[in-house]
């Protein structure tokens, strides 16, 4: 019996080694990367199938974390991003890190912006722009810089940056980013009180995202468009869009979009004549904390909380924080060789 067990164990050894070969890991990483645009949640699931990431060769270790960072942005996995950022910056002199520097800095800028390290976010994104290797990257980074400007309340600068982004996209023939630009212009229009313009931009964004089958974008633009419909009390338009948007949102692991949809649909139900229960109000209070940022919370407070009778606090003005980590000093210096 013991010999049989030992024999079986010996037979399994080659299988274990074979399953962990670099070529197999590279194939899995490529598969995970292929899902980034259409279904980043699947990307995260595929990455989780790779064991002992810390033991991978450095280039594969960095690639694993960089793919995870890209998937964590649309799924709003902020803790996951923080861990991966710290991991990749332990290898900030490695050739693969330097090759992927714009991607790393872009992810860092997004994480910093979402945690109100706005000046540090700007610095990180400018460093990424300095090392950008394509018009596609410059376009994405210009959009991110515009988002920082918007969060700082500088709408003129944000709109100028979106104008630059549109120019880059037109000159380079990059249509895949039209949805991002339109969606963010719609949010600015909402914050400036121009709901009709916001609706126009959200419609444009949704059509662009549907054309490239980007699920996370369809959810963002769809939920935002539903919000614009509710503000204007366009209930028929709301009913037409709610079904497909709700199905996508419920199947996508992004609690910020689910929280926003909960608020918007509660207002729709109220406009349809359904009273707002205390249980619903309690759920909405919890969802308020899960909304993407204070700018969105201000819009919800302004347009939804009062009519729904939900007692939530208006966010205080943004206090720009300073980011402090030992590894962040290399970001401040931004002293990497440029890619040839």
SVG drawing of the C-alpha trace seen along z (x, -y; Angstrom):
<svg xmlns="http://www.w3.org/2000/svg" viewBox="-49 -78 67 80">
<polyline fill="none" stroke="black" stroke-width="0.4" points="0.0,0.0 2.8,-2.4 4.7,-1.6 1.5,-2.3 1.1,-5.7 4.8,-6.6 4.5,-5.4 1.4,-7.6 3.2,-10.6 6.2,-10.1 3.8,-10.0 2.2,-13.3 5.5,-15.2 6.0,-15.8 2.4,-17.0 2.9,-19.5 6.1,-20.8 4.4,-20.9 1.5,-22.9 3.8,-25.6 6.0,-26.1 6.6,-29.7 4.9,-29.0 1.7,-27.9 1.7,-31.0 2.3,-33.2 -0.7,-31.7 -2.8,-32.3 -1.6,-35.9 -2.4,-36.4 -5.9,-35.0 -6.4,-37.3 -5.2,-40.3 -7.6,-39.4 -10.6,-39.8 -9.6,-43.3 -11.8,-45.3 -14.9,-43.1 -14.9,-41.5 -12.3,-42.6 -14.0,-40.5 -13.0,-37.4 -9.5,-38.8 -9.3,-38.8 -10.6,-35.2 -8.0,-34.0 -5.2,-35.8 -6.4,-34.1 -5.7,-30.7 -2.0,-31.4 -0.4,-30.1 2.7,-31.4 2.9,-34.7 5.7,-35.9 7.9,-33.1 7.4,-34.0 10.3,-35.4 10.3,-39.2 9.0,-40.0 6.0,-37.6 5.5,-38.9 5.3,-42.4 3.1,-41.5 0.7,-39.7 0.3,-42.7 0.1,-45.2 -2.8,-43.2 -4.5,-43.0 -4.1,-46.8 -5.8,-47.4 -8.7,-45.0 -9.0,-46.6 -9.8,-50.0 -13.1,-49.3 -14.2,-46.9 -13.2,-49.5 -11.0,-47.2 -9.0,-49.8 -7.4,-47.6 -6.3,-45.3 -4.8,-48.2 -2.9,-49.4 -1.3,-46.0 -0.3,-45.6 1.1,-49.2 3.4,-48.5 4.4,-45.2 5.5,-46.6 7.4,-49.5 9.7,-47.1 11.1,-46.4 11.1,-50.0 14.5,-49.6 13.6,-46.4 13.6,-46.6 10.0,-45.3 8.8,-47.9 10.5,-50.7 8.9,-49.3 5.5,-49.4 6.1,-52.7 3.1,-54.6 0.7,-51.8 2.1,-51.7 2.0,-55.5 -1.5,-55.7 -2.8,-53.1 -1.1,-55.0 -2.6,-58.3 -6.1,-56.8 -5.6,-55.3 -4.3,-58.6 -7.1,-60.6 -9.8,-58.3 -8.2,-58.8 -8.0,-62.6 -4.2,-62.7 -5.0,-65.1 -1.7,-66.9 0.2,-63.6 -2.1,-62.2 -1.4,-65.0 2.4,-64.6 2.1,-60.8 0.1,-61.3 2.4,-64.0 5.3,-61.6 3.4,-58.9 2.7,-61.4 6.4,-62.2 7.1,-58.5 4.1,-57.8 5.0,-55.7 1.9,-56.1 -1.0,-58.4 -3.3,-55.9 -1.5,-56.3 -1.4,-60.1 -5.1,-60.0 -5.8,-57.9 -3.5,-60.1 -5.0,-63.3 -8.4,-62.0 -7.0,-61.1 -5.5,-64.6 -8.9,-66.1 -10.5,-64.0 -8.1,-65.3 -8.9,-68.9 -12.6,-68.2 -12.1,-66.8 -10.2,-70.0 -13.1,-72.0 -11.2,-73.5 -13.8,-72.8 -12.2,-75.1 -9.0,-73.2 -10.9,-69.9 -12.8,-70.9 -9.6,-72.1 -8.0,-68.8 -11.0,-66.9 -10.7,-69.1 -7.0,-68.0 -8.1,-64.4 -10.6,-64.8 -7.9,-66.2 -5.5,-63.4 -8.3,-60.8 -9.3,-62.5 -5.7,-62.9 -4.8,-59.3 -8.1,-57.8 -8.7,-56.3 -12.4,-55.9 -12.3,-53.4 -11.9,-56.2 -14.8,-58.4 -17.0,-56.8 -14.7,-57.7 -14.4,-61.4 -18.2,-61.7 -19.0,-60.1 -16.8,-62.4 -18.0,-65.5 -21.5,-64.4 -20.5,-64.3 -19.1,-67.8 -22.3,-69.0 -24.3,-67.4 -22.1,-69.2 -22.6,-72.5 -26.4,-72.0 -26.8,-71.4 -28.8,-68.2 -29.8,-68.2 -26.2,-68.4 -25.3,-65.7 -28.0,-63.4 -26.6,-64.1 -23.1,-63.2 -24.2,-60.0 -26.1,-58.9 -23.0,-59.3 -20.9,-57.5 -23.3,-54.6 -23.4,-54.2 -19.6,-54.2 -19.2,-51.6 -21.8,-49.4 -19.9,-49.6 -16.7,-48.2 -18.6,-45.9 -17.0,-47.4 -19.1,-46.1 -17.8,-48.4 -18.3,-51.4 -21.8,-50.4 -22.6,-50.2 -21.1,-53.6 -22.7,-55.4 -26.0,-53.5 -26.3,-54.3 -25.4,-57.9 -27.9,-58.2 -30.6,-56.7 -29.7,-59.4 -30.1,-62.1 -33.5,-60.6 -34.7,-60.6 -33.6,-64.2 -35.7,-65.2 -38.5,-62.7 -38.3,-61.0 -39.9,-57.8 -40.5,-56.1 -36.9,-56.5 -35.9,-55.3 -38.0,-52.1 -36.5,-51.3 -32.9,-51.5 -33.3,-50.2 -33.6,-46.4 -30.4,-45.9 -28.4,-48.3 -29.6,-46.6 -28.7,-43.1 -25.2,-44.2 -24.7,-46.0 -25.9,-43.2 -23.5,-40.7 -20.5,-43.1 -18.4,-43.3 -18.5,-47.1 -20.3,-48.1 -20.1,-51.8 -22.2,-51.4 -24.6,-49.1 -24.9,-51.7 -25.7,-54.4 -28.3,-52.3 -30.0,-51.6 -30.4,-55.3 -31.6,-56.1 -34.1,-53.3 -35.5,-54.2 -36.3,-57.6 -38.0,-56.0 -40.1,-53.8 -41.1,-56.8 -42.1,-58.7 -44.2,-55.7 -46.2,-56.1 -44.5,-53.7 -43.8,-55.0 -40.2,-54.9 -40.0,-52.3 -37.7,-52.7 -35.8,-49.6 -35.2,-51.2 -33.9,-54.4 -31.5,-52.3 -30.2,-50.5 -29.7,-53.9 -27.8,-55.3 -25.4,-52.3 -25.2,-52.8 -24.4,-56.5 -21.0,-55.6 -20.2,-53.2 -20.7,-55.9 -17.5,-56.5 -16.5,-59.9 -17.7,-63.0 -18.6,-64.7 -21.1,-62.0 -22.4,-62.1 -23.1,-65.8 -25.1,-65.1 -27.1,-62.3 -27.6,-64.6 -28.8,-67.4 -31.2,-65.4 -32.2,-62.3 -31.7,-62.4 -34.1,-65.2 -37.1,-64.0 -36.6,-60.4 -36.4,-61.7 -33.1,-60.0 -31.0,-61.8 -27.4,-61.8 -24.7,-64.3 -23.6,-66.7 -19.8,-65.9 -17.5,-68.6 -15.2,-70.4 -12.3,-68.3 -9.2,-68.4 -6.2,-67.5 -4.1,-65.1 -0.3,-64.4 0.7,-60.9 3.7,-59.5 5.3,-56.2 9.0,-55.5 8.7,-54.1 6.8,-57.3 10.1,-59.3 11.0,-57.6 7.8,-58.8 8.5,-62.4 11.9,-62.2 10.5,-60.6 14.0,-59.8 13.7,-56.8 15.3,-56.4 12.8,-57.0 11.8,-54.0 13.6,-54.1"/>
</svg>
